[in-house]
Amino acid sequence: MSRFMAAIYDRFMRDMEALSGAAWRAALLADLRGDVLEVGAGTGRNLDHYPADLASLVLSEPDPHMRARLTKRAHELGSSARITDWPADALGAPDASFDAVVCTLVLCSVPDVARALAEMRRVLRPGGKLVFIEHVLSSRPSRAAWQRRLEPAWRLVAGNCHLCRETDARIGEAGFEIADITRESARKALPIVREVVRGVAIRGGEPGAARGPSS
Ligand SMILES: C[S@@+](CC[C@H](N)C(=O)[O-])C[C@H]1O[C@@H](n2cnc3c(N)ncnc32)[C@H](O)[C@@H]1O
């Protein structure tokens, strides 16, 4: 992500966060317990919503411009979170070391979704939670057609953000059991990134064996 995109990220997200995003983040993160890893933590939009009594919190963010903002925000909030530069597909943590992995608006940008999900699964303890919010390919054909048209240019300006991923299906294929999922529109988001899935998936059996509800 460019320095410019990192600088405008919070402003770009402001209306969507006020109308949808902050409430979704709060609801998904409130019940977390134990050791938590957030992947692609960006500027730290989730920091306000973590329970104060987590055993540990690790925030990974490979982009140096985003990480600088994350570090500043964590400092301002007095957070004791450890901040790392791990990319989603090469997490520098031992197997089964977290009770939850948080991934919000990140799987659109990773080079290989299956590999990133395999890493998240690897670092989760059995029964651990993957908490996600991701924009996806629209279920409205006319909007999906626009997403397909605009994706190549959008990826160039928006840090490799893909518009046409069916991320909920990929989560099921990666060996997670989807425990809770909601698909809805992010109010005030651009139409091409408006359809969002959010929920919780549990680290299940072998990849490919588990399937969540289709949506
Ligand atoms: C749209 S921002 C979302 C930031 C934050 N998670 C949020 O909810 O506001 C996408 C983030 O994913 C990060 N990202 C991109 N590729 C990544 C990768 N391969 N591994 C981990 N994070 C990545 C970007 O640096 C950026 O911070």
Ligand as a Chemical Component Dictionary entry (heavy atoms), coordinates in Angstrom:
data_LIG
# 
_chem_comp.id                   LIG 
_chem_comp.type                 NON-POLYMER 
_chem_comp.pdbx_formal_charge   0 
_chem_comp.three_letter_code    LIG 
# 
loop_
_chem_comp_atom.comp_id 
_chem_comp_atom.atom_id 
_chem_comp_atom.alt_atom_id 
_chem_comp_atom.type_symbol 
_chem_comp_atom.charge 
_chem_comp_atom.model_Cartn_x 
_chem_comp_atom.model_Cartn_y 
_chem_comp_atom.model_Cartn_z 
_chem_comp_atom.pdbx_ordinal 
LIG C1  C1  C 0  -8.238  -2.592  3.643 1  
LIG S1  S1  S 1  -6.919  -2.662  4.766 2  
LIG C2  C2  C 0  -7.738  -3.302  6.245 3  
LIG C3  C3  C 0  -7.037  -2.882  7.490 4  
LIG C4  C4  C 0  -7.687  -3.364  8.789 5  
LIG N1  N1  N 0  -7.646  -4.805  8.896 6  
LIG C5  C5  C 0  -9.113  -2.874  8.929 7  
LIG O1  O1  O 0  -10.003 -3.676  9.228 8  
LIG O2  O2  O -1 -9.323  -1.669  8.791 9  
LIG C6  C6  C 0  -6.039  -4.115  4.200 10 
LIG C7  C7  C 0  -4.836  -4.416  5.050 11 
LIG O3  O3  O 0  -4.309  -5.686  4.665 12 
LIG C8  C8  C 0  -2.898  -5.585  4.674 13 
LIG N2  N2  N 0  -2.341  -6.639  3.825 14 
LIG C9  C9  C 0  -2.179  -6.638  2.498 15 
LIG N3  N3  N 0  -1.579  -7.761  2.091 16 
LIG C10 C10 C 0  -1.358  -8.487  3.205 17 
LIG C11 C11 C 0  -0.747  -9.741  3.448 18 
LIG N4  N4  N 0  -0.261  -10.491 2.454 19 
LIG N5  N5  N 0  -0.674  -10.164 4.719 20 
LIG C12 C12 C 0  -1.191  -9.437  5.738 21 
LIG N6  N6  N 0  -1.762  -8.230  5.562 22 
LIG C13 C13 C 0  -1.842  -7.767  4.315 23 
LIG C14 C14 C 0  -2.640  -4.190  4.153 24 
LIG O4  O4  O 0  -1.327  -3.755  4.439 25 
LIG C15 C15 C 0  -3.703  -3.400  4.863 26 
LIG O5  O5  O 0  -3.276  -2.953  6.112 27 
# 
loop_
_chem_comp_bond.comp_id 
_chem_comp_bond.atom_id_1 
_chem_comp_bond.atom_id_2 
_chem_comp_bond.value_order 
_chem_comp_bond.pdbx_ordinal 
LIG C1  S1  SING 1  
LIG S1  C2  SING 2  
LIG S1  C6  SING 3  
LIG C2  C3  SING 4  
LIG C3  C4  SING 5  
LIG C4  N1  SING 6  
LIG C4  C5  SING 7  
LIG C5  O1  DOUB 8  
LIG C5  O2  SING 9  
LIG C6  C7  SING 10 
LIG C7  O3  SING 11 
LIG C7  C15 SING 12 
LIG O3  C8  SING 13 
LIG C8  N2  SING 14 
LIG C8  C14 SING 15 
LIG N2  C9  SING 16 
LIG N2  C13 SING 17 
LIG C9  N3  DOUB 18 
LIG N3  C10 SING 19 
LIG C10 C11 SING 20 
LIG C10 C13 DOUB 21 
LIG C11 N4  SING 22 
LIG C11 N5  DOUB 23 
LIG N5  C12 SING 24 
LIG C12 N6  DOUB 25 
LIG N6  C13 SING 26 
LIG C14 O4  SING 27 
LIG C14 C15 SING 28 
LIG C15 O5  SING 29 
# 
